[in-house]
Amino acid sequence: MSITKKILVASLALILVLPASFGCAMQVSAQEIADNAVMNYPKVATVKMDMNVTMTVEVIGGTEAAKITMLENATSSLNIARTEMKMTMNVSGEIPGQGKQNISTEMYLVNGWMYIKVASPSGGEQWTKMNLTEQLWAAQNQLAQQVEFLKTAIEVISLGSEKVDGIDCYVLQVKPNMEALIQWVMAQQQTQSGIDLSELNLAKLFKTTSIKEWIAKDSYLPVKVDMDVVLEMLPEDVGATAKDFEKITMEIKGQVKYYDYDKPVTIELPPAALNAQAMPSGQ
């Protein structure tokens, strides 16, 4: 074979191999996606979020068997760099003995304070405020919570790619660290049913957990998160007896969408909030 033919054959072989090589080089593992999201989060200055959460609590057996479903719709604007936030939220549901409930809330985190306006048909409008502690900020920063799931995950599995609102995303199934999961549930129950879970051994109560995160391919930042968490409580878990109830189940389904990363966010406190009654933090 002549030298020219040998060069042509070698060139053809190289052309055939290159696409496969490039394809392999562009593959990104699930863990790399998660690591990139964690690495990029500190660069985020602002973000907006839309959140929908359904919490269902069912008491089975006993003398006060009941089922309560609460629906929450919320929109938030966060200025992470300045530790500021504005959230508008509506919680609705029907509580046995109290009928239908619809509570609207506005929340402002500015100048080291958390201001909350609650409006209900029975109580009218009321403003309260409390010192903004690290714990309160962590409970409201949903983006940081989802990044924490990725950072501390026991396992991350790739589910391929999908588009969300026109954005190319990696899809991840996340098996969360128990401590991070407990912190998320505690944050949700503060704004939902009012049920105090702080005295319970939550790690023992989790039955099923599903977390899916859609991570943008260009920025490696969360675009959407779906969560479904089920807890089950037996009488002995809460100091009750079988006469009180057989078991209590709690399911939290939530979806959060993140958008407008690093676009201007200005939080302005309404004048009425200046007369807010001060409350102890955490109450």
C-alpha positions in Angstrom: 0.0 0.0 0.0 1.4 3.4 -1.0 2.1 6.0 1.6 -0.7 8.2 0.3 -3.2 5.4 0.7 -1.9 4.6 4.2 -2.4 8.3 5.2 -6.0 8.2 3.7 -6.9 5.1 5.6 -5.5 6.4 8.9 -7.4 9.7 8.4 -10.6 7.9 7.8 -10.1 5.8 10.9 -9.5 9.0 12.9 -12.6 10.7 11.6 -14.7 7.6 12.5 -13.3 7.5 16.0 -13.4 11.2 16.9 -17.2 11.6 17.2 -17.4 8.7 19.6 -14.5 10.2 21.6 -16.1 13.6 21.8 -19.4 12.0 22.8 -17.8 10.2 25.7 -15.9 13.3 26.8 -19.2 15.2 27.0 -20.9 12.7 29.3 -21.5 14.1 32.7 -22.2 11.8 35.7 -25.0 12.4 38.2 -22.5 13.2 40.9 -20.7 15.7 38.7 -24.0 17.4 38.0 -24.7 17.6 41.8 -21.2 18.8 42.6 -21.4 21.5 40.0 -24.8 22.7 41.4 -23.3 22.9 44.9 -20.2 24.7 43.6 -22.3 27.3 41.6 -24.8 28.1 44.4 -22.6 30.5 46.3 -22.4 32.6 43.1 -26.1 33.2 43.1 -27.1 36.7 44.2 -30.9 36.7 43.5 -33.6 34.3 42.4 -37.4 34.0 42.2 -39.4 31.0 43.1 -43.0 29.6 42.7 -44.0 26.9 45.1 -47.0 24.6 45.4 -47.3 22.3 48.4 -50.0 19.9 49.5 -50.0 18.5 53.0 -52.4 15.8 54.0 -52.8 14.6 57.5 -55.0 11.6 58.2 -55.9 10.3 61.7 -57.0 6.6 61.4 -59.0 4.9 64.1 -59.9 6.2 67.6 -62.6 8.6 68.6 -61.4 11.6 66.4 -60.7 10.0 63.1 -60.2 12.8 60.5 -58.5 13.9 57.3 -57.1 17.3 56.7 -55.7 18.6 53.4 -53.9 22.0 53.3 -52.9 23.6 50.0 -50.2 26.2 49.8 -49.3 28.4 46.9 -46.4 30.9 47.3 -44.2 33.2 45.2 -40.9 34.4 46.5 -38.2 36.9 45.5 -34.8 36.3 47.3 -31.9 38.6 47.4 -29.5 36.1 48.9 -26.5 38.5 48.8 -28.4 40.9 51.1 -30.3 38.2 53.2 -33.6 39.7 52.0 -36.8 38.1 50.8 -40.4 38.8 49.9 -43.0 36.1 49.9 -46.7 36.1 49.2 -48.5 32.9 50.3 -52.0 31.5 50.4 -52.9 28.5 52.5 -56.4 26.9 52.2 -58.1 23.8 53.5 -61.0 22.4 55.5 -60.4 21.6 59.2 -62.9 19.4 61.1 -65.0 21.5 63.4 -63.7 24.8 61.9 -64.9 24.5 58.3 -63.0 26.0 55.3 -60.0 28.0 56.1 -58.2 30.5 53.8 -55.2 32.4 55.1 -53.2 34.9 53.1 -49.7 35.8 54.3 -47.1 38.3 53.2 -43.5 37.9 54.6 -40.7 40.3 54.3 -37.1 39.7 55.4 -35.3 43.0 55.6 -32.9 44.8 57.9 -32.4 41.8 60.2 -36.1 41.3 60.8 -38.8 39.0 59.6 -42.1 40.8 59.1 -45.3 38.8 58.7 -48.8 39.9 57.7 -51.5 37.3 58.2 -55.0 37.9 56.8 -57.9 35.6 57.6 -61.7 36.0 57.5 -62.1 35.8 61.2 -59.0 37.7 62.4 -58.6 40.4 59.8 -55.1 41.6 59.1 -52.3 41.5 61.7 -48.6 42.4 61.4 -45.9 40.8 63.6 -42.1 40.8 63.5 -39.2 38.9 64.9 -35.4 38.9 64.8 -34.2 37.2 61.7 -32.0 34.4 63.0 -29.8 32.0 60.9 -32.4 29.3 61.5 -35.3 31.4 60.2 -33.4 32.4 57.1 -32.4 28.8 56.5 -36.1 27.7 56.8 -37.1 30.3 54.1 -34.3 29.8 51.6 -35.8 27.0 49.6 -32.9 27.2 47.0 -30.3 26.6 49.7 -32.3 23.6 51.0 -32.4 21.9 47.6 -28.7 22.5 47.1 -28.1 21.0 50.6 -30.0 17.9 49.4 -27.5 17.5 46.6 -24.5 18.3 48.8 -25.3 15.7 51.4 -27.1 13.2 49.3 -26.6 9.5 50.1 -27.1 8.7 46.4 -27.7 10.7 43.2 -29.0 8.9 40.0 -29.3 10.4 36.5 -32.7 10.0 34.9 -31.7 11.6 31.6 -32.6 15.0 30.2 -35.8 17.0 29.8 -36.8 20.6 29.0 -38.5 22.7 31.7 -40.0 25.9 30.3 -37.7 25.7 27.4 -34.6 25.1 29.5 -32.5 22.0 28.8 -32.1 20.2 32.1 -30.4 17.2 33.6 -32.9 15.2 35.7 -31.6 13.7 39.0 -33.2 11.3 41.5 -31.9 12.2 44.9 -31.7 10.0 48.0 -31.4 12.6 50.7 -29.4 12.7 53.9 -31.9 12.2 56.8 -30.8 15.4 58.7 -31.4 17.6 55.6 -34.8 15.9 55.0 -35.8 16.6 58.6 -34.9 20.2 58.3 -37.0 20.5 55.1 -40.1 18.9 56.7 -39.8 21.2 59.8 -39.7 24.2 57.6 -42.8 23.1 55.7 -44.9 22.4 58.8 -44.2 25.8 60.2 -46.2 27.4 57.3 -48.7 24.6 56.8 -50.8 22.7 59.3 -49.4 24.2 62.5 -48.7 20.7 63.8 -45.6 20.8 66.2 -43.2 18.1 65.1 -40.2 19.3 67.0 -40.6 16.8 69.9 -40.9 13.8 67.6 -38.2 11.4 66.4 -38.8 12.2 62.7 -36.0 9.9 61.5 -38.1 7.0 62.7 -41.3 8.2 61.1 -40.3 8.5 57.5 -41.8 5.8 55.3 -41.2 6.9 51.7 -39.3 9.8 50.2 -39.0 10.9 46.5 -36.9 13.8 45.4 -36.4 14.8 41.7 -34.3 17.8 40.7 -34.1 19.4 37.2 -30.7 21.1 36.9 -30.0 23.5 34.0 -27.3 22.3 31.6 -25.9 25.7 31.0 -25.7 27.0 34.6 -25.9 23.9 36.7 -28.5 25.6 38.9 -31.9 24.1 39.9 -34.9 24.8 37.6 -37.5 22.6 39.2 -37.8 20.3 42.2 -40.5 17.7 42.9 -40.8 16.2 46.4 -43.1 13.6 47.9 -42.6 12.6 51.6 -44.7 10.3 53.7 -44.5 10.0 57.5 -46.4 7.6 59.7 -47.0 8.0 63.5 -48.1 5.3 65.9 -49.7 6.0 69.3 -46.5 5.3 71.2 -44.6 7.8 69.0 -46.6 10.7 70.4 -47.4 9.4 74.0 -50.9 8.3 73.1 -52.7 4.9 73.2 -54.5 2.7 70.8 -57.8 4.1 72.0 -56.8 7.5 70.8 -55.9 6.4 67.2 -54.5 3.5 65.2 -52.0 5.6 63.3 -51.5 9.1 61.8 -50.1 9.5 58.3 -48.7 12.8 56.9 -47.9 13.3 53.2 -46.2 16.4 51.9 -46.1 16.9 48.1 -44.2 19.9 46.9 -43.0 21.5 43.6 -40.8 24.5 43.4 -39.7 26.3 40.2 -36.7 28.6 40.2 -36.2 31.4 37.6 -34.8 34.9 37.0 -31.4 34.1 38.5 -29.3 37.1 39.2 -31.9 39.6 38.0 -32.6 42.7 40.1 -34.6 42.1 43.2 -35.6 45.0 45.5 -37.5 44.3 48.7 -39.6 47.3 50.0 -41.3 47.0 53.3 -44.9 48.3 53.4 -45.4 51.3 55.8 -48.0 49.3 57.8 -45.3 46.8 58.8 -43.5 49.5 60.8 -46.2 49.1 63.5 -45.7 45.3 63.7 -45.8 43.7 67.1 -42.5 42.1 68.1 -42.5 38.4 68.8 -39.8 36.1 70.2 -37.9 34.4 67.4 -39.1 30.9 66.6 -42.6 31.5 67.9 
